[in-house]
């Protein structure tokens, strides 16, 4: 492993020490033996001590780098200057130095006292070797002795989306005496649970929020389908299936795939995923002494990248799916589709699983008039959809990098293939898949992205365990949990095949509940709760849960109903729909905690019942999503004909049109998106004529100028209304009622408009 790296001492938070205030009960023995200290002389000599190079060198040898040395000295000086009495031995040394009883160089005699103080305020200095051992993550296979005790057979099913790789692994799972399926989503675990029981193979379901038993008496079935974080590494199975193995590189969740791959106790481990992960899995298994058999699969139906973009929603056909990378684009596109008299289903990440399944069912049903799907990349896995053609509304996506920072970047080849591969699913009514873009200038770039080889997965994620954090806390009892995790990660050593997953969400929750008195185990559990920290309502609920938990007061069904104002009505606008989604997440959070603290969250069954009812209410909202958008927009801009309210950023089309018209040298799509994000939410009244070149014909067909085009596109105007307006305008113009006014008339009319808008 080489020499251990220097710790990041900026993470070392000094433990505050109170000065000795003395008093009748605590006589100043040092003063009795010598005489009271002259604080002025003491200060002069302390400052001399600080400046001596020899002292700084000694400090460095004892783990005090320049930062820690300075902090320790400031604390040491403050402690001495503000104490009415210090220990007798320190008092005597200070007195000897100040009175000149020792040669001047003997200010160095203070060093043992200084070091003692430094170790009191920085306890990690005394146990750095122990901390390094605890945070040494270089041999993860050794964490799973049960798995190492058996010789496991590893089979890698490698292939693109829709190649049958998971199907073959599941067939083996179903034929085994016992088995475990580990997937990235609740939906996938649920699907395998259903499939297994339908095939008369009793199978349980285990997710963070739910446990369903195949047996009525709640006895454990020999098969289980679970979300990957929930898999047991000490239960023996004949067959284990690990789905979407390429997610082992995920910056936040990768650790769960590493844990499953190294730790599952199964005679056969069937790993499914992209070929890009083959080399890493083979290398990892080499360290456990296990061989990997690779089975390669080809796509079962052809997938064609079209040579033309959609360019207009008028060109939509049955079986089309428009993929957007933001909720606002989903709102905008679905509204425009409805304006053309078409019905569309809507699927995005924050919808409850039940609503996603209902929307998928509606879209897949050949007898349902809904033939178009508008979705985010949430359709990339977990839903069986009958899609003829995938249309990328945009090819840029907000992502979070390894440091937890938000970036806007072009989608990766892996993401593009995963989404595009959903078209023309084997066994669906469409025997061939097609993929294209909404905008002409994105198409060439999408083709380049899809042609590029997927870069190999380089490293597997790791995460500190509760046991490791507990051992850290034993050595550093005064450190906060957030600070413990920081120090752990800064000291941790990993070899080249691994990385430590980013812990920003964990630290965010740790800081949020730091002031609440909880034992370390409970605090750790609360901090691993799966929630979106961008949802204030969910975060404040977790805070209330933790506070009540710390007072040992159970979180009852009645309490939760009061807090969420249950029962709730169907949403009247988008804001209300978003809030209902947050309430659904709060119910999920309650259920998740109920499996970890059953006594304190006792009403899981009742909460599950109202969550199902809430799912139905959200489904009503999603079915009426375009009405909700209209309500949101009219509320935001009453009496105006503005297309996009303050609630919604400009759609991709609008951003690009502005950028093209304002900057002739039009930048890349990434630059446009970043500029749009930075500019914040803008109003549509600034939108300039739409895309140049090929879109000009479209503009002409829509009528005069970009306003007509925009109103048509946003569903505020129909072709029929446009023809009627044009005819009326021409009649009135012929009658002389609407002549081209003077400049003064123009100014007058613009003032009137401004007054109205105010």
C-alpha positions in Angstrom: 0.0 0.0 0.0 3.0 2.4 0.2 3.5 5.2 2.7 0.4 6.5 4.3 -0.6 10.0 3.1 -0.6 13.0 5.4 -4.1 13.7 6.9 -6.1 16.7 5.9 -5.6 18.6 9.2 -8.1 21.3 8.1 -10.7 18.7 9.2 -9.4 18.5 12.7 -11.7 20.5 14.9 -10.2 21.5 18.3 -12.0 20.4 21.4 -12.7 23.5 23.5 -10.9 23.5 26.9 -12.2 25.8 29.7 -9.5 27.8 31.5 -8.8 26.8 35.2 -10.9 29.3 37.2 -9.6 28.2 40.6 -11.7 29.0 43.7 -11.6 28.3 47.4 -11.7 24.6 46.9 -8.9 24.6 44.4 -5.9 26.3 45.9 -3.2 27.5 43.5 -0.4 25.1 44.7 2.1 26.5 42.2 1.7 30.1 43.6 2.1 28.8 47.1 5.4 27.0 46.2 6.8 30.0 44.2 4.8 33.2 43.8 1.9 34.4 41.6 2.7 34.7 37.8 3.4 38.0 36.1 1.0 37.5 33.1 2.9 40.2 31.1 6.2 38.3 31.4 4.4 35.0 30.7 2.9 36.4 27.5 6.4 37.6 26.3 7.9 34.2 26.9 5.1 32.2 25.3 5.5 34.3 22.1 9.3 33.6 22.2 8.4 29.9 22.5 6.1 30.0 19.5 8.7 31.6 17.3 11.5 29.1 18.0 12.3 26.9 14.9 13.3 24.0 17.2 9.9 24.0 18.8 8.2 24.0 15.4 10.3 21.1 14.3 9.5 19.1 17.5 5.8 19.9 16.8 6.0 18.5 13.3 7.6 15.3 14.6 4.6 14.9 16.9 2.0 15.3 14.1 1.5 19.1 14.4 1.8 20.6 11.0 1.9 24.4 10.6 -1.9 24.7 10.9 -2.3 22.5 13.9 0.8 24.0 15.6 -0.7 27.5 15.3 -4.1 26.4 16.5 -2.7 24.5 19.4 -0.4 27.4 20.4 -3.3 30.0 20.3 -5.4 27.6 22.5 -2.4 27.0 24.9 -1.7 30.7 25.3 -5.4 31.5 25.8 -5.7 28.7 28.4 -2.7 30.0 30.4 -3.6 33.7 30.2 -7.2 33.2 31.1 -6.7 30.6 33.9 -6.6 31.9 37.5 -4.5 28.9 38.3 -2.6 26.3 36.3 -1.1 22.9 37.3 1.7 23.2 39.8 4.4 21.8 37.5 3.5 24.2 34.7 3.3 27.1 37.2 6.8 26.3 38.5 8.3 26.1 34.9 6.7 29.4 33.9 7.9 31.1 37.1 11.5 29.9 36.5 11.5 31.1 32.9 9.9 34.5 33.8 12.3 35.1 36.7 15.4 34.1 34.8 16.2 31.2 37.1 16.9 29.1 34.0 19.0 30.1 30.9 16.9 31.9 28.2 16.9 28.9 25.8 15.1 26.9 28.4 11.8 28.3 27.2 11.8 24.9 25.3 11.0 23.3 28.7 7.4 24.3 28.0 7.2 21.9 25.1 5.9 18.8 27.0 3.1 21.0 28.5 2.3 22.4 25.1 2.2 18.9 23.6 0.0 17.7 26.4 -2.5 20.5 25.7 -2.3 19.9 21.9 -3.3 16.3 22.4 -6.2 17.3 24.7 -7.7 19.6 22.0 -6.7 17.3 19.1 -7.3 13.8 20.5 -6.6 12.3 17.0 -2.9 13.1 17.5 -2.6 10.3 20.0 -4.5 7.7 18.0 -3.5 8.5 14.4 -2.2 4.9 13.8 -5.4 3.4 15.1 -7.5 5.8 13.0 -5.4 4.9 9.9 -6.0 1.2 10.5 -9.8 1.6 10.9 -10.0 3.6 7.7 -7.8 1.3 5.7 -10.1 0.2 2.9 -7.5 -1.6 0.8 -8.8 -5.2 1.1 -12.6 -5.1 0.9 -12.8 -8.8 0.0 -11.6 -9.6 3.6 -14.7 -7.9 5.0 -16.9 -10.9 3.9 -15.4 -14.0 5.5 -18.6 -16.0 4.8 -18.3 -15.4 1.1 -14.5 -16.1 1.2 -15.3 -19.5 2.8 -17.0 -20.8 -0.3 -15.8 -21.1 -3.9 -18.4 -19.1 -5.9 -19.0 -19.4 -9.7 -19.3 -16.0 -11.3 -21.2 -15.7 -14.6 -21.3 -12.3 -16.4 -24.2 -11.8 -18.7 -23.0 -8.9 -20.9 -25.0 -7.1 -23.5 -26.9 -3.9 -24.5 -30.5 -3.0 -23.4 -33.0 -5.5 -24.9 -30.6 -8.3 -25.4 -32.2 -10.9 -23.1 -29.2 -10.9 -20.7 -31.3 -10.4 -17.5 -33.9 -12.9 -18.8 -31.4 -15.7 -18.9 -30.0 -14.9 -15.4 -33.6 -14.8 -14.1 -34.4 -18.2 -15.6 -31.5 -19.7 -13.6 -32.7 -17.8 -10.5 -36.2 -19.4 -10.9 -34.8 -22.9 -11.4 -32.6 -22.8 -8.3 -33.6 -24.2 -4.9 -32.9 -20.8 -3.4 -32.0 -17.4 -4.8 -31.7 -13.6 -4.4 -32.2 -11.0 -7.0 -30.6 -7.6 -6.4 -31.7 -4.6 -8.5 -31.2 -0.9 -8.6 -35.0 0.0 -8.3 -38.0 -0.9 -6.3 -39.9 -1.3 -9.6 -37.4 -4.0 -10.8 -37.4 -5.9 -7.5 -41.3 -5.8 -7.6 -41.3 -7.1 -11.1 -39.1 -10.1 -10.2 -41.1 -10.7 -7.1 -44.3 -10.8 -9.2 -42.8 -12.9 -12.0 -41.4 -15.4 -9.5 -44.6 -15.9 -7.6 -46.6 -16.1 -10.9 -44.2 -18.9 -11.9 -45.1 -20.7 -8.6 -41.7 -20.0 -7.2 -42.4 -18.5 -3.7 -40.4 -15.3 -3.5 -40.3 -12.5 -0.9 -39.8 -8.8 -1.6 -37.4 -6.7 0.5 -36.9 -2.9 -0.2 -36.0 -0.1 2.1 -39.7 0.7 2.7 -41.4 -2.6 2.2 -41.4 -6.3 3.1 -43.8 -8.7 1.4 -43.9 -12.4 2.1 -44.9 -15.1 -0.3 -46.0 -17.3 2.6 -49.1 -16.2 4.5 -47.5 -17.0 7.9 -44.6 -14.6 7.1 -42.1 -17.5 7.0 -39.1 -16.6 4.9 -39.4 -18.0 1.3 -36.3 -19.6 -0.3 -36.2 -16.8 -3.0 -36.1 -13.0 -2.4 -36.1 -10.0 -4.7 -34.6 -6.9 -3.2 -33.2 -3.5 -3.9 -29.4 -3.9 -3.8 -28.8 -1.9 -0.6 -31.0 -4.4 1.2 -29.3 -7.7 0.3 -28.1 -10.0 3.0 -24.4 -11.0 2.9 -24.7 -13.7 5.5 -27.7 -15.8 4.2 -26.6 -18.6 1.9 -28.3 -19.0 -1.5 -27.8 -21.3 -4.5 -28.1 -18.5 -7.0 -27.7 -14.7 -6.8 -28.5 -12.2 -9.6 -26.9 -8.7 -9.5 -28.6 -6.5 -12.1 -27.1 -3.4 -13.8 -23.5 -4.1 -12.5 -22.1 -1.0 -14.4 -23.7 1.0 -11.5 -20.7 -0.2 -9.4 -19.1 3.1 -10.6 -22.0 5.3 -9.4 -20.6 8.2 -7.3 -23.3 7.8 -4.6 -24.6 4.2 -4.7 -21.7 2.2 -6.2 -20.8 0.8 -2.8 -23.9 -1.3 -2.8 -22.9 -3.2 -6.0 -19.3 -3.7 -4.6 -20.8 -5.1 -1.4 -23.1 -7.5 -3.2 -20.4 -8.7 -5.7 -17.8 -9.3 -3.0 -20.1 -10.3 -0.1 -23.1 -12.4 -1.4 -23.0 -16.1 -0.1 -24.2 -17.8 -3.3 -22.8 -20.8 -5.1 -23.5 -19.0 -8.4 -23.4 -15.2 -8.9 -25.1 -14.1 -12.1 -24.0 -10.5 -12.9 -25.9 -8.6 -15.7 -24.9 -5.3 -17.3 -22.8 -3.5 -19.9 -19.7 -5.1 -21.4 -17.8 -2.0 -20.1 -17.8 -3.6 -16.6 -16.3 -7.0 -17.6 -12.7 -6.1 -17.0 -13.3 -4.5 -13.6 -15.4 -7.4 -12.4 -12.8 -9.9 -13.6 -10.0 -8.0 -11.8 -12.1 -7.8 -8.6 -12.8 -11.5 -8.7 -9.1 -12.2 -9.4 -8.4 -10.8 -5.9 -10.9 -13.2 -4.4 -9.5 -16.1 -6.4 -12.8 -16.6 -8.4 -13.0 -16.9 -12.1 -15.5 -15.1 -14.3 -17.3 -16.8 -17.2 -18.5 -14.2 -19.7 -21.7 -14.8 -21.8 -22.2 -12.1 -24.5 -25.6 -11.2 -25.9 -26.6 -9.2 -29.0 -29.7 -7.0 -29.2 -32.8 -9.0 -30.1 -34.4 -6.4 -32.4 -32.8 -3.9 -34.8 -32.4 -0.3 -33.6 -32.0 2.4 -36.3 -30.8 6.0 -35.8 -32.9 8.0 -38.2 -31.3 10.5 -40.6 -33.9 13.2 -39.8 -34.9 15.0 -36.6 -38.6 15.3 -35.5 -38.4 19.1 -35.7 -42.1 19.6 -34.9 -44.5 17.9 -32.6 -46.9 17.8 -35.6 -44.7 14.9 -36.8 -45.4 12.6 -33.8 -46.7 9.1 -34.4 -48.2 6.4 -32.2 -45.5 4.7 -30.1 -43.3 7.8 -29.8 -41.5 8.6 -26.6 -40.0 12.1 -26.1 -37.2 12.0 -23.5 -36.6 15.2 -21.6 -33.9 15.8 -18.9 -35.9 18.2 -16.7 -39.4 18.3 -15.3 -40.0 21.7 -16.8 -39.4 20.4 -20.3 -41.8 17.5 -19.5 -44.5 20.1 -18.5 -43.8 22.2 -21.6 -43.8 19.3 -24.1 -46.8 17.5 -22.7 -48.8 20.8 -22.9 -47.8 21.3 -26.5 -48.8 17.7 -27.4 -52.2 18.1 -25.8 -52.8 21.3 -27.8 -52.5 19.2 -30.9 -55.4 17.1 -29.7 -53.2 14.1 -28.7 -53.1 12.3 -25.4 -49.8 11.6 -23.7 -48.6 9.6 -20.7 -46.0 11.2 -18.4 -43.2 9.5 -16.4 -40.5 11.2 -14.4 -38.2 10.2 -11.5 -40.1 11.7 -8.5 -43.4 10.1 -9.4 -44.4 7.2 -7.0 -43.7 3.7 -8.5 -47.5 3.0 -8.7 -48.1 6.1 -10.8 -45.2 5.2 -13.1 -46.7 1.7 -13.6 -50.1 3.2 -14.3 -48.8 5.6 -16.9 -46.7 2.8 -18.5 -49.9 0.6 -18.6 -51.9 3.4 -20.2 -49.2 4.0 -22.9 -48.8 0.3 -23.6 -52.5 -0.5 -23.8 -53.4 -0.8 -27.6 -57.1 0.2 -26.7 -56.2 3.4 -24.9 -56.2 6.6 -27.0 -52.9 7.6 -25.3 -50.2 6.8 -27.9 -47.4 9.2 -26.9 -45.1 9.1 -23.9 -43.2 12.1 -22.4 -40.6 10.9 -20.0 -37.2 11.6 -18.3 -34.4 9.1 -18.4 -36.4 7.3 -15.5 -37.6 5.0 -18.4 -33.9 3.9 -18.9 -34.6 1.0 -16.5 -37.4 -0.6 -14.5 -40.4 -0.3 -16.9 -41.5 -2.4 -19.8 -42.6 -0.1 -22.5 -43.9 -0.6 -26.0 -41.9 2.3 -27.7 -41.6 2.6 -31.5 -39.3 5.6 -31.5 -37.2 7.4 -28.9 -36.9 11.2 -29.5 -34.3 13.1 -27.4 -35.8 16.5 -26.7 -32.2 17.5 -25.7 -28.9 15.8 -25.3 -27.6 17.8 -22.3 -28.4 16.7 -18.8 -27.8 18.1 -15.3 -25.4 15.6 -13.5 -23.5 15.4 -10.2 -19.8 14.9 -10.4 -17.5 12.9 -8.0 -17.2 15.9 -5.8 -21.0 16.2 -5.5 -21.0 19.4 -7.7 -23.9 19.9 -10.1 -22.8 20.2 -13.8 -24.6 20.4 -17.1 -23.1 18.1 -19.6 -23.8 16.2 -22.8 -25.3 12.7 -22.0 -22.8 9.9 -22.0 -22.7 7.0 -24.5 -23.8 4.7 -21.7 -26.9 6.9 -20.9 -27.7 7.4 -24.6 -27.6 3.6 -25.3 -29.6 2.8 -22.2 -32.4 5.2 -23.2 -32.3 4.6 -27.0 -32.4 0.9 -26.4 -35.9 1.1 -25.0 -37.3 1.5 -28.5 -38.4 -1.7 -30.3 -38.5 -3.9 -27.2 -38.4 -7.7 -28.0 -41.9 -9.1 -27.6 -43.6 -5.7 -28.0 -45.8 -4.7 -30.9 -42.9 -2.8 -32.5 -40.4 -5.2 -33.9 -37.9 -2.5 -34.8 -36.7 0.5 -32.7 -35.9 4.0 -34.0 -34.1 6.9 -32.4 -33.8 10.5 -33.3 -33.7 14.0 -31.8 -36.2 16.8 -31.5 -33.8 19.4 -33.0 -31.9 19.0 -36.3 -28.6 20.3 -34.9 -28.6 17.7 -32.1 -28.9 14.7 -34.4 -25.2 14.6 -35.7 -24.0 14.8 -32.1 -26.3 12.1 -30.9 -25.0 9.8 -33.7 -21.5 10.5 -32.6 -22.4 9.8 -29.0 -24.0 6.5 -29.9 -21.1 5.5 -32.1 -18.5 6.0 -29.4 -17.4 2.9 -27.4 -18.5 3.0 -23.8 -15.4 3.7 -21.7 -14.5 0.7 -19.4 -15.7 1.0 -15.8 -12.5 1.9 -13.9 -13.3 1.5 -10.2 -15.8 0.2 -7.7 -17.4 2.3 -4.9 -16.9 1.9 -1.2 -18.6 3.4 1.8 -17.6 3.5 5.5 -19.6 1.0 7.6 -21.4 1.9 10.8 -18.9 -0.3 12.7 -16.0 1.7 11.3 -17.6 5.0 12.2 -18.3 3.7 15.7 -14.7 2.8 16.2 -13.7 6.3 15.0 -16.2 7.8 17.5 -14.6 5.8 20.3 -11.3 7.5 19.6 -12.8 10.9 18.9 -15.8 11.1 21.2 -16.2 14.9 20.9 -16.3 15.0 17.1 -19.6 15.5 15.2 -20.7 12.7 12.9 -20.2 14.9 9.9 -16.6 15.6 11.0 -16.0 11.9 11.8 -17.0 11.0 8.2 -14.7 13.8 6.8 -11.7 12.6 8.8 -12.5 9.0 7.9 -12.5 9.8 4.2 -9.4 12.0 4.4 -7.4 9.2 6.1 -8.9 6.3 4.1 -6.6 4.4 1.8 -8.0 2.6 -1.2 -6.2 0.7 -3.9 -6.6 1.6 -7.6 -9.7 -0.6 -8.2 -11.8 1.3 -5.7 -13.0 4.8 -4.7 -14.9 6.2 -1.7 -18.4 7.2 -2.7 -19.3 10.8 -2.2 -21.0 11.3 1.2 -22.5 14.8 0.7 -26.1 13.6 1.3 -25.0 11.8 4.5 -23.1 14.9 5.7 -26.0 17.2 4.9 -28.3 15.1 7.1 -25.6 14.8 9.8 -25.2 18.5 10.0 -29.0 19.1 9.9 -29.7 16.8 13.0 -26.4 17.4 14.8 -28.1 19.5 17.5 -30.5 16.7 18.4 -29.3 14.4 21.2 -29.1 10.9 19.6 -26.9 7.9 20.2 -24.3 7.3 17.4 -26.1 4.2 15.9 -29.5 6.0 15.6 -27.8 9.1 14.3 -26.0 7.1 11.6 -29.3 5.4 10.6 -31.1 8.8 10.3 -28.3 10.0 8.1 -28.5 7.1 5.7 -32.3 7.7 5.1 -33.0 7.8 1.4 -34.3 11.3 0.7 -33.9 14.1 -1.8 -32.3 17.0 0.1 -33.7 19.4 -2.5 -37.2 18.8 -1.0 -37.5 21.1 2.0 -40.7 19.5 3.3 -39.1 16.0 3.4 -36.0 17.4 5.1 -37.9 19.3 7.8 -40.0 16.1 8.4 -36.8 14.1 9.0 -35.8 16.8 11.5 -39.1 16.5 13.3 -38.9 12.7 13.2 -35.4 12.8 14.8 -36.4 15.4 17.4 -39.4 13.4 18.6 -37.4 10.1 18.4 -34.8 11.7 20.7 -37.5 12.5 23.3 -38.6 8.8 23.1 -42.0 9.8 21.8 -43.4 7.3 19.2 -44.3 8.8 15.8 -47.9 7.8 15.5 -50.3 7.7 12.5 -52.2 10.6 14.0 -49.1 12.7 14.3 -48.1 12.0 10.7 -51.7 12.9 9.5 -51.5 16.2 11.4 -48.1 17.0 10.0 -48.9 16.2 6.4 -52.5 17.6 6.7 -53.9 14.3 5.5 -56.4 13.7 3.9 -55.3 15.6 0.8 -57.3 16.7 -2.2 -56.4 16.2 -5.9 -53.9 18.9 -7.0 -55.2 22.0 -8.7 -51.8 23.2 -10.1 -48.2 21.9 -10.6 -47.1 23.3 -7.2 -49.7 21.2 -5.5 -48.7 18.1 -7.5 -45.0 18.6 -6.5 -46.1 18.9 -2.9 -48.1 15.7 -3.1 -45.0 13.9 -4.5 -43.0 15.3 -1.4 -45.7 13.9 0.9 -45.4 10.5 -0.8 -41.7 10.7 -0.1 -42.4 11.5 3.6 -44.6 8.4 3.8 -41.7 6.4 2.2 -39.4 7.9 4.8 -41.7 6.9 7.7 -41.9 3.3 6.3 -38.1 3.1 5.8 -37.6 4.2 9.5 -40.3 1.8 10.7 -38.2 -1.2 9.6 -35.3 0.2 11.6 -37.1 1.5 14.7 -40.3 -0.5 14.9 -41.3 0.7 18.4 -40.8 4.4 17.5 -42.6 4.2 14.1 -45.4 1.8 15.0 -48.1 2.5 12.4 -46.5 1.3 9.2 -49.6 -0.6 8.0 -51.8 2.5 8.4 -49.2 4.6 6.6 -49.0 2.1 3.7 -52.8 2.3 3.3 -52.9 6.1 3.0 -49.8 6.0 0.8 -51.7 3.9 -1.7 -54.6 6.4 -1.6 -52.1 9.2 -2.1 -50.7 7.3 -5.1 -54.2 7.3 -6.6 -54.5 11.1 -6.0 -51.2 11.7 -7.7 -52.3 9.6 -10.7 -55.3 11.8 -11.1 -53.0 14.9 -11.1 -50.6 13.3 -13.7 -53.5 12.3 -15.9 -54.6 16.0 -15.8 -51.1 17.4 -15.9 -51.7 19.8 -18.8 -54.7 21.3 -17.0 -52.4 21.8 -13.9 -49.8 23.5 -16.1 -52.4 25.8 -17.5 -53.7 26.6 -14.0 -50.1 27.3 -12.8 -49.4 29.6 -15.8 -52.6 31.6 -15.6 -52.0 32.0 -11.8 -48.5 33.3 -12.5 -49.5 35.7 -15.2 -53.2 36.6 -15.0 -54.6 38.6 -17.9 -51.4 38.2 -20.1 -50.7 36.0 -23.0 -47.3 34.9 -21.7 -46.4 31.4 -22.7 -44.1 30.4 -19.9 -44.8 31.5 -16.3 -42.2 32.3 -13.7 -42.6 28.8 -12.5 -41.0 27.3 -15.6 -37.6 27.9 -17.2 -37.6 28.2 -20.9 -37.7 25.0 -22.8 -34.7 23.9 -24.8 -36.2 25.2 -28.1 -36.8 28.7 -26.7 -33.3 28.9 -25.1 -31.6 27.9 -28.3 -33.7 30.2 -30.5 -32.7 33.2 -28.4 -29.1 32.1 -28.4 -29.1 31.6 -32.2 -30.7 35.0 -32.9 -28.6 37.0 -30.4 -25.2 35.3 -31.0 -24.6 34.6 -34.7 -21.7 32.3 -33.8 -24.1 30.1 -31.8 -22.2 28.1 -29.1 -22.4 24.4 -28.3 -25.5 22.9 -26.7 -23.7 22.6 -23.3 -22.8 26.3 -23.4 -26.4 27.2 -24.2 -27.7 25.1 -21.4 -25.2 26.5 -18.9 -26.1 30.1 -20.0 -29.8 29.3 -19.6 -29.3 27.8 -16.1 -27.2 30.8 -15.0 -29.8 33.2 -16.4 -32.4 31.6 -14.2 -36.1 31.7 -15.0 -36.9 34.0 -17.8 -40.1 35.1 -19.4 -41.1 34.0 -22.9 -41.8 37.5 -24.1 -38.1 37.8 -24.9 -38.0 34.8 -27.2 -36.7 35.6 -30.7 -37.6 33.9 -34.0 -37.1 30.1 -33.8 -34.2 28.0 -35.1 -32.8 29.2 -38.3 -32.3 27.2 -41.5 -34.6 24.3 -41.9 -37.1 25.6 -39.4 -37.9 28.7 -41.5 -40.4 26.7 -43.6 -42.1 25.6 -40.4 -42.3 29.2 -39.3 -43.8 30.3 -42.6 -46.5 27.6 -42.4 -47.4 28.7 -38.9 -48.1 32.3 -39.9 -46.7 35.8 -39.3 -43.5 36.0 -37.3 -42.4 34.1 -34.2 -45.3 35.1 -31.9 -47.8 33.0 -33.9 -45.3 30.2 -34.0 -44.8 30.4 -30.2 -48.5 30.5 -29.4 -49.1 27.5 -31.7 -46.3 25.6 -30.2 -47.4 26.3 -26.6 -51.0 25.3 -27.4 -52.5 28.8 -26.8 -53.5 29.1 -30.5 -54.7 26.6 -33.1 -54.2 26.7 -36.9 -58.0 27.4 -37.2 -57.8 30.4 -34.8 -54.7 31.7 -36.7 -56.5 31.6 -40.0 -59.5 33.4 -38.4 -57.3 36.1 -36.9 -55.5 36.6 -40.2 -58.7 36.9 -42.1 -60.1 39.4 -39.5 -56.8 41.4 -39.6 -56.9 41.7 -43.4 -60.6 42.7 -43.4 -60.0 45.4 -40.8 -56.8 46.6 -42.6 -58.7 46.9 -45.8 -61.4 49.0 -44.0 -58.6 51.3 -42.8 -59.3 50.6 -39.1 -55.8 49.1 -38.5 -53.4 51.3 -40.6 -49.7 51.4 -39.8 -49.8 54.0 -37.0 -47.3 56.7 -36.4 -44.4 56.4 -34.0 -46.4 58.3 -31.5 -49.3 55.8 -31.8 -46.8 53.0 -31.2 -45.4 54.6 -28.1 -48.9 55.2 -26.8 -50.0 51.6 -27.4 -46.8 50.3 -25.7 -47.5 52.5 -22.6 -51.1 51.1 -22.5 -49.7 47.5 -22.6 -47.3 48.2 -19.8 -50.1 49.7 -17.7 -52.2 46.5 -18.3 -49.3 44.3 -17.3 -48.7 46.2 -14.1 
